[in-house]
Amino acid sequence: MNWMIMPTLAAAMVSAIAPSAQADVATPLSSPVTRSGNVTVSANGAQSGACGLVSDQPVEVIRVTEPFASLQFTVDSDRNATLWITGNGQNQCLFADSFSDGLISLPGVWDEGVYNIYVGNRNPGSYTYELTIAP
């Protein structure tokens, strides 16, 4: 019976560790990281609200491992695109407009922690995007 407890305990420990290991990108960055994708958003989505319409899952997760890091987030998408970054007590939302032609840029200094990055739109539908995270 003790042999049954060990695999169960090991599985529980791995699942408890997994959420903190989900970060796709970690600082320090030696060069820009670019991700391209397609996001589909709906007016009744779980994350619809103050930052337009975004999916339930972030398009990227970044872990800042130093006390602070200078990073620039850039999204190239539709003219109605939105960029929403949450985490570590921060909630940043930016909108593209007709003057930017779908380009959103957010430079800044980010404190140590884990941040979820969402790309969305002010209108329901399916949109392509390119996200760049640069040091």
DRENSEVO-176166 format. One line per field, with one value per atom (N, C-alpha, C): residue number from 1; x negated, y negated, z. Coordinates in Angstrom, 1 decimal, padded with zeros to 4 digits, always signed. Example, Ala and Ser with C-alpha at 12.3 -4.5 7.8 and 13.67 -1.06 7.14 Angstrom:
2
n (1,1,1,2,2,2)
x (-013.2,-012.3,-013.2,-012.8,-013.7,-012.9)
y (+005.7,+004.5,+003.3,+002.2,+001.1,+000.0)
z (+007.8,+007.8,+007.8,+007.1,+007.1,+007.9)
//
This chain:
135
n (1,1,1,2,2,2,3,3,3,4,4,4,5,5,5,6,6,6,7,7,7,8,8,8,9,9,9,10,10,10,11,11,11,12,12,12,13,13,13,14,14,14,15,15,15,16,16,16,17,17,17,18,18,18,19,19,19,20,20,20,21,21,21,22,22,22,23,23,23,24,24,24,25,25,25,26,26,26,27,27,27,28,28,28,29,29,29,30,30,30,31,31,31,32,32,32,33,33,33,34,34,34,35,35,35,36,36,36,37,37,37,38,38,38,39,39,39,40,40,40,41,41,41,42,42,42,43,43,43,44,44,44,45,45,45,46,46,46,47,47,47,48,48,48,49,49,49,50,50,50,51,51,51,52,52,52,53,53,53,54,54,54,55,55,55,56,56,56,57,57,57,58,58,58,59,59,59,60,60,60,61,61,61,62,62,62,63,63,63,64,64,64,65,65,65,66,66,66,67,67,67,68,68,68,69,69,69,70,70,70,71,71,71,72,72,72,73,73,73,74,74,74,75,75,75,76,76,76,77,77,77,78,78,78,79,79,79,80,80,80,81,81,81,82,82,82,83,83,83,84,84,84,85,85,85,86,86,86,87,87,87,88,88,88,89,89,89,90,90,90,91,91,91,92,92,92,93,93,93,94,94,94,95,95,95,96,96,96,97,97,97,98,98,98,99,99,99,100,100,100,101,101,101,102,102,102,103,103,103,104,104,104,105,105,105,106,106,106,107,107,107,108,108,108,109,109,109,110,110,110,111,111,111,112,112,112,113,113,113,114,114,114,115,115,115,116,116,116,117,117,117,118,118,118,119,119,119,120,120,120,121,121,121,122,122,122,123,123,123,124,124,124,125,125,125,126,126,126,127,127,127,128,128,128,129,129,129,130,130,130,131,131,131,132,132,132,133,133,133,134,134,134,135,135,135)
x (-000.8,+000.0,-000.9,-002.0,-002.9,-003.4,-003.5,-004.0,-002.9,-001.7,-000.6,-000.7,-001.1,-001.1,-002.2,-003.4,-004.5,-004.2,-003.7,-003.4,-002.3,-001.3,-000.3,-000.9,-001.8,-002.4,-003.3,-004.0,-004.9,-004.1,-002.9,-002.1,-001.5,-001.1,-000.6,-001.6,-002.9,-004.0,-004.2,-004.2,-004.5,-003.3,-002.1,-001.0,-001.0,-001.5,-001.6,-002.7,-003.7,-004.8,-004.5,-003.7,-003.4,-003.0,-002.0,-001.6,-002.8,-003.7,-004.8,-005.8,-005.8,-006.7,-006.1,-004.9,-004.3,-004.9,-005.7,-006.3,-007.0,-006.6,-007.2,-008.5,-008.6,-009.7,-010.2,-011.5,-012.1,-013.2,-013.3,-014.4,-015.6,-016.8,-017.1,-017.0,-016.6,-016.5,-017.8,-018.4,-019.6,-019.2,-018.0,-017.5,-016.0,-015.4,-013.9,-013.3,-012.1,-011.3,-010.1,-009.8,-008.7,-007.8,-006.5,-005.5,-004.4,-004.0,-002.9,-001.8,-000.6,+000.5,+001.8,+002.9,+004.2,+005.1,+005.8,+006.6,+008.1,+009.0,+010.4,+011.1,+011.8,+012.5,+014.0,+014.8,+016.2,+016.7,+017.9,+018.4,+018.8,+019.1,+019.5,+018.4,+017.1,+016.0,+015.8,+015.1,+014.9,+014.1,+013.2,+012.3,+012.8,+014.0,+014.5,+014.7,+014.3,+014.5,+013.7,+013.0,+012.3,+011.2,+010.6,+009.5,+009.9,+011.1,+011.6,+012.0,+011.9,+012.3,+011.0,+010.7,+009.5,+009.9,+009.1,+009.4,+009.1,+009.6,+009.4,+008.0,+007.2,+005.8,+004.9,+003.8,+002.8,+002.1,+001.7,+000.9,-000.5,-001.0,-002.3,-002.4,-003.3,-003.6,-005.0,-005.4,-006.8,-007.1,-008.3,-008.8,-010.0,-009.8,-010.9,-011.7,-012.9,-013.7,-014.6,-014.8,-015.7,-014.8,-015.4,-014.5,-013.7,-014.2,-013.5,-014.1,-013.3,-013.8,-013.2,-014.0,-013.5,-013.0,-011.8,-011.2,-010.3,-010.2,-009.3,-008.4,-007.1,-006.1,-005.5,-005.5,-005.0,-004.0,-002.8,-001.9,-001.5,-001.6,-001.2,+000.0,+001.1,+002.4,+003.3,+004.6,+005.7,+005.8,+006.4,+006.5,+007.3,+008.1,+008.8,+008.2,+007.0,+006.3,+006.1,+006.0,+005.8,+004.6,+003.9,+002.8,+003.1,+003.2,+003.5,+002.5,+001.8,+000.7,+001.2,+001.3,+001.6,+000.6,+000.5,-000.4,-001.2,-001.6,-002.4,-001.8,-000.5,+000.2,+000.3,+000.0,+000.1,+001.3,+001.8,+002.9,+002.8,+002.1,+001.8,+002.7,+003.4,+004.2,+003.9,+003.7,+003.5,+004.3,+004.7,+005.5,+004.8,+004.9,+004.4,+005.5,+005.1,+006.1,+005.7,+006.5,+006.3,+005.0,+004.5,+003.2,+002.0,+002.1,+001.0,+001.1,+002.2,+002.4,+002.2,+002.7,+002.7,+001.4,+000.6,-000.7,-000.6,-000.8,-000.8,-002.2,-002.7,-004.0,-004.0,-004.5,-004.5,-005.9,-006.7,-008.1,-007.9,-008.8,-008.7,-009.6,-009.7,-010.5,-009.5,-009.8,-008.9,-009.5,-008.8,-009.3,-009.4,-010.2,-010.3,-008.9,-008.6,-007.3,-006.9,-005.6,-005.1,-004.0,-004.0,-003.0,-002.3,-001.0,-000.2,+000.0,-000.2,+000.0,+001.1,+002.1,+003.2,+003.3,+003.6,+003.8,+005.3,+006.0,+007.4,+007.8,+009.1,+009.6,+010.9,+011.2,+012.5,+013.7,+013.5,+014.6,+014.4,+015.6,+015.5,+015.0,+014.3,+013.8,+012.5,+011.8,+010.6,+009.5,+008.4,+007.4,+006.0,+005.1,+003.7,+003.0,+001.9,+001.1,-000.4,-001.3,-002.7,-003.0,-003.5,-003.9,-005.4,-006.1,-007.5,-007.8,-008.7,-009.1,-010.6,-011.0,-012.4,-013.1,-014.4,-015.1,-015.3)
y (+001.2,+000.0,-001.3,-001.2,-002.4,-002.7,-001.7,-002.0,-002.8,-002.7,-003.5,-005.0,-005.2,-006.6,-007.4,-006.8,-007.6,-008.1,-007.3,-007.9,-009.0,-008.8,-009.9,-011.1,-011.0,-012.2,-012.9,-012.1,-012.7,-013.4,-012.9,-013.5,-014.8,-014.8,-016.0,-017.1,-016.7,-017.7,-018.3,-017.5,-018.0,-019.0,-018.6,-019.5,-020.8,-020.8,-022.0,-022.9,-022.3,-023.1,-023.7,-023.0,-023.3,-024.7,-025.3,-026.7,-027.7,-027.6,-028.5,-028.3,-027.1,-026.8,-027.1,-027.8,-028.0,-029.2,-030.0,-031.1,-030.7,-031.3,-031.0,-031.8,-033.0,-033.8,-034.3,-034.3,-034.8,-035.8,-036.8,-037.8,-037.2,-037.7,-038.8,-038.3,-039.1,-038.8,-039.3,-038.5,-038.9,-039.5,-039.1,-039.6,-039.6,-040.4,-040.4,-039.0,-038.8,-037.6,-038.0,-037.3,-037.6,-036.4,-036.6,-035.5,-036.0,-035.1,-035.4,-034.5,-034.9,-034.0,-034.6,-033.9,-034.2,-034.2,-035.2,-035.3,-035.5,-034.7,-034.8,-035.3,-036.3,-036.9,-037.1,-037.0,-037.2,-038.2,-038.8,-039.8,-039.2,-037.9,-037.3,-036.5,-036.7,-036.0,-036.4,-035.5,-035.6,-036.9,-037.3,-038.5,-039.8,-039.8,-041.0,-042.1,-043.3,-044.4,-045.6,-046.1,-047.3,-047.4,-046.3,-046.3,-045.6,-045.9,-045.3,-043.8,-043.0,-041.6,-040.8,-040.0,-039.1,-037.7,-036.8,-035.4,-035.1,-033.9,-033.5,-033.2,-032.8,-032.4,-033.5,-033.8,-034.8,-034.2,-035.1,-034.7,-034.4,-035.0,-034.9,-035.1,-034.4,-034.7,-035.0,-036.0,-036.4,-036.5,-036.0,-036.0,-036.9,-038.0,-039.0,-038.4,-038.0,-037.3,-038.2,-039.5,-040.4,-041.3,-042.2,-043.1,-044.0,-044.4,-045.1,-044.9,-045.0,-044.8,-045.9,-046.4,-047.4,-046.6,-046.6,-045.8,-046.7,-046.4,-047.0,-046.0,-046.1,-045.2,-045.9,-045.2,-045.8,-044.8,-045.2,-044.4,-045.0,-044.2,-044.7,-043.8,-044.5,-043.7,-044.7,-044.4,-045.2,-046.6,-047.5,-048.9,-049.0,-047.9,-047.9,-047.0,-046.7,-045.7,-046.3,-045.4,-045.8,-045.0,-045.5,-044.9,-045.0,-043.9,-043.9,-043.1,-043.7,-043.0,-043.1,-041.9,-041.8,-041.0,-041.3,-040.6,-041.4,-040.9,-041.6,-042.9,-042.9,-044.2,-045.2,-044.9,-045.8,-045.4,-046.4,-046.1,-047.2,-046.9,-047.8,-047.5,-048.5,-048.3,-049.4,-049.0,-049.9,-049.5,-050.6,-050.3,-050.9,-050.1,-050.7,-051.6,-052.5,-053.4,-053.6,-054.4,-054.6,-055.3,-056.1,-056.8,-055.8,-054.8,-053.9,-052.7,-052.6,-051.6,-050.2,-050.0,-048.7,-048.4,-049.4,-049.1,-049.7,-048.8,-049.2,-049.1,-050.0,-049.9,-050.4,-049.6,-049.9,-049.6,-050.7,-050.6,-050.8,-050.2,-050.5,-049.6,-049.9,-049.1,-048.3,-047.0,-046.0,-045.4,-045.3,-044.7,-043.2,-042.6,-041.1,-040.5,-039.5,-038.8,-038.2,-037.6,-037.0,-037.8,-038.0,-038.8,-038.0,-038.2,-037.6,-038.6,-038.2,-039.2,-038.7,-039.5,-039.2,-040.2,-039.6,-040.5,-040.2,-041.3,-041.2,-042.2,-042.6,-043.5,-044.2,-045.3,-046.0,-045.4,-044.6,-044.0,-042.4,-041.7,-040.3,-039.8,-038.6,-038.1,-037.4,-037.0,-036.4,-037.3,-037.4,-038.4,-037.8,-038.2,-037.8,-038.9,-038.5,-039.5,-039.0,-040.0,-039.7,-040.5,-039.7,-040.3,-040.2,-041.4,-041.4,-041.9,-041.2,-041.6,-041.9,-043.1,-043.5,-044.0,-043.7,-044.3,-045.8)
z (+000.0,+000.0,+000.0,+000.6,+000.6,-000.8,-001.6,-003.0,-003.8,-003.4,-004.0,-003.6,-002.4,-001.9,-002.6,-002.9,-003.5,-004.8,-005.8,-007.1,-007.0,-006.1,-006.0,-005.4,-004.4,-003.8,-004.9,-005.6,-006.7,-007.7,-008.1,-009.1,-008.5,-007.3,-006.6,-006.6,-006.3,-006.2,-007.6,-008.6,-010.0,-010.4,-010.1,-010.5,-009.7,-008.5,-007.7,-008.2,-008.8,-009.4,-010.8,-011.5,-012.9,-013.2,-012.4,-012.7,-012.7,-011.8,-011.8,-012.9,-013.5,-014.6,-016.0,-016.1,-017.3,-018.1,-017.5,-018.2,-019.5,-020.6,-021.9,-022.1,-021.6,-021.8,-020.4,-020.2,-018.9,-019.2,-018.3,-018.5,-017.7,-018.0,-019.0,-020.4,-021.3,-022.7,-023.4,-024.2,-025.0,-026.3,-026.8,-028.1,-028.0,-029.0,-029.0,-029.2,-028.6,-028.8,-029.6,-030.7,-031.5,-031.6,-031.4,-031.5,-032.5,-033.4,-034.3,-034.0,-034.2,-033.9,-034.4,-034.0,-034.4,-033.1,-032.8,-031.7,-032.1,-031.5,-031.8,-030.5,-030.6,-029.4,-029.7,-028.7,-028.8,-027.8,-028.1,-027.2,-025.8,-025.8,-024.5,-023.9,-024.3,-023.7,-022.3,-021.6,-020.1,-019.8,-020.7,-020.5,-021.2,-021.7,-022.4,-021.3,-021.7,-020.7,-021.0,-020.0,-020.0,-021.0,-021.4,-022.4,-023.7,-024.1,-025.3,-025.1,-026.1,-026.1,-026.2,-025.2,-025.2,-024.8,-025.2,-024.9,-023.5,-023.1,-021.7,-021.3,-022.3,-022.0,-022.6,-021.9,-022.4,-023.6,-024.5,-025.7,-025.3,-024.2,-023.7,-022.2,-021.6,-020.1,-020.0,-019.3,-019.2,-017.7,-017.3,-016.0,-015.9,-015.2,-014.9,-013.7,-013.9,-012.8,-012.1,-012.6,-011.8,-011.0,-010.1,-009.4,-010.3,-011.5,-012.5,-013.9,-014.9,-016.3,-017.2,-018.1,-019.1,-020.3,-020.6,-021.7,-022.5,-023.8,-024.7,-025.3,-025.2,-025.8,-027.0,-028.1,-029.4,-030.0,-030.4,-031.0,-032.4,-033.4,-034.8,-035.2,-035.3,-035.6,-036.3,-036.1,-036.7,-036.0,-036.7,-036.2,-034.9,-034.6,-033.3,-032.3,-032.4,-031.5,-030.1,-029.1,-027.8,-027.2,-026.3,-025.6,-024.1,-023.4,-021.9,-021.2,-020.3,-019.5,-018.0,-017.4,-016.0,-015.2,-013.9,-013.1,-012.2,-011.1,-010.1,-009.7,-009.5,-009.1,-010.2,-011.4,-012.5,-013.5,-014.1,-015.1,-016.2,-017.2,-018.3,-019.5,-020.1,-021.2,-022.3,-023.5,-024.6,-025.8,-026.5,-027.7,-029.0,-030.1,-031.4,-031.9,-032.8,-033.4,-034.9,-035.5,-037.0,-037.2,-036.3,-036.5,-036.4,-035.6,-035.4,-036.4,-037.1,-038.1,-037.5,-036.3,-035.7,-034.9,-034.7,-034.0,-032.5,-031.6,-030.2,-029.6,-028.9,-028.3,-026.8,-025.9,-024.5,-024.0,-023.9,-023.2,-021.7,-020.9,-019.5,-018.7,-017.4,-016.5,-015.7,-015.6,-015.0,-013.8,-012.7,-011.5,-011.6,-010.8,-010.7,-010.5,-011.3,-011.2,-012.5,-012.5,-013.7,-014.2,-015.6,-016.2,-017.4,-017.4,-018.5,-019.6,-020.8,-022.0,-022.8,-023.0,-023.8,-025.0,-026.2,-027.4,-027.8,-028.0,-028.3,-029.3,-029.3,-030.3,-029.7,-030.2,-029.7,-030.4,-031.5,-032.2,-032.1,-032.1,-032.1,-033.4,-033.4,-034.7,-034.5,-035.6,-035.5,-036.2,-035.5,-035.9,-035.8,-036.7,-036.6,-035.9,-035.3,-034.5,-034.6,-034.3,-034.0,-032.8,-031.8,-030.5,-030.4,-030.1,-029.9,-028.5,-027.8,-026.5,-026.6,-026.4,-026.6,-025.4,-025.2,-024.0,-024.2)
//
